[in-house]
Structure formats: structure tokens, C-alpha cells
Amino acid sequence: QVQLVESGGGLVQAGGSLRLACAPSGRLFGITGMGWYRQAPGKQRELVATILSGGTTNYAEPVKGRFTISRDNAKNTVYLQMNSLKPEDTAAYYCNVWSIVVGYNYWGQGTQVTVSS
């Protein structure tokens, strides 16, 4: 069973930046896409950003212009650069990797991001 290992979360002041990273514990083949979701206390998990194998990206409206998703195909690693952070960005951030061809959908354990005002 492949595990996704996330890193980069922490505590930051409003207006600051953080960079999240997510890498699988083993080699993954046939990746369709990679993405980040977040879940704040008392709320449902929501999409933050995704990036497909061809490079197409998609962002949730609240993070457009502030967050950037990228990937290193050689390392199967996905990153989330978060700038101009706001207190409402506070949440547990989860990495997701899926393959339509091979048929898997993996989730990370979550990394906490806390933005103080």
C-alpha cells in the first residue's frame, strides 16, 4: 500500500507564505492527477487545487491568484505554494493522487496550516 507523505504545514501570520509538499512512499505509475484539499473544523473537505498529468491546473475560487500547484514528475511529488495567506485558509490540508487507468485513489494523512491574524 502506497502512502502519501505530506510536509510543510505550520503556523504563519496573515500575509505570510507556506509551501506544502507531498510525495508517495513508493513509485506510482499511471498518475492521472494530483491535488490538494483542505478541511477546516466543522466544515466539509473542499478542493483547493489539482494538476493533471498533462499540466492542466484547476483552483478553487478563494485561492486563485494566491496559491500555485506544481509537480515534479520525476519524483511524483506535488507542491502547493501558498502566498498572501489569510486566517480563513486555516485548515488541515490533504494531498490526493489518483489514476483512472490503473485504478487507485490515495490520500495523505493531512498537514495542519494555521494562519494567525
ZINORMO-V698157 format. One record per backbone hydrogen bond with DSSP energy under -0.5 kcal/mol. CO is the residue of the C=O (numbers start at 0). NH is the residue of the N-H. E is the energy in kcal/mol with one decimal. If there is no record, write none. Layout:
# ZINORMO-V698157
co->[CO	CO]
nh->[NH	NH]
e->[E	E]
This chain:
# ZINORMO-V698157
co->[2	2	3	3	4	6	9	11	12	14	15	17	19	20	21	22	31	32	33	34	35	35	36	37	38	39	45	47	48	49	50	51	55	57	59	59	60	62	62	65	67	69	70	71	71	71	75	76	77	78	79	79	80	80	81	84	85	86	90	90	91	92	93	94	95	96	97	97	98	98	103	105	106	110	111	112	113	113	115]
nh->[4	24	5	108	22	20	113	115	15	83	84	81	79	6	77	4	52	97	50	95	47	48	93	45	91	42	37	59	35	57	33	54	51	49	62	63	63	65	66	82	80	78	72	74	75	76	23	71	21	69	19	81	67	82	17	14	88	89	92	112	38	110	36	107	34	105	31	32	102	103	98	96	3	92	9	90	11	115	13]
e->[-0.5	-2.8	-0.6	-0.7	-2.2	-2.5	-2.8	-2.5	-2.3	-0.6	-2.3	-3.3	-2.3	-2.2	-2.2	-3.2	-2.2	-2.2	-3.0	-2.4	-2.6	-1.8	-3.1	-3.0	-2.3	-2.2	-2.5	-2.5	-3.0	-2.1	-2.4	-2.0	-2.7	-2.2	-1.5	-0.9	-0.9	-2.2	-2.3	-2.0	-3.0	-3.1	-0.6	-0.6	-1.0	-1.8	-0.6	-2.9	-1.8	-1.7	-2.7	-0.6	-2.4	-0.6	-2.1	-3.1	-2.2	-1.8	-0.5	-2.7	-2.2	-2.2	-2.7	-2.4	-2.7	-3.0	-2.7	-1.7	-1.0	-1.2	-2.5	-2.2	-0.5	-3.1	-1.0	-2.0	-2.6	-0.6	-2.5]
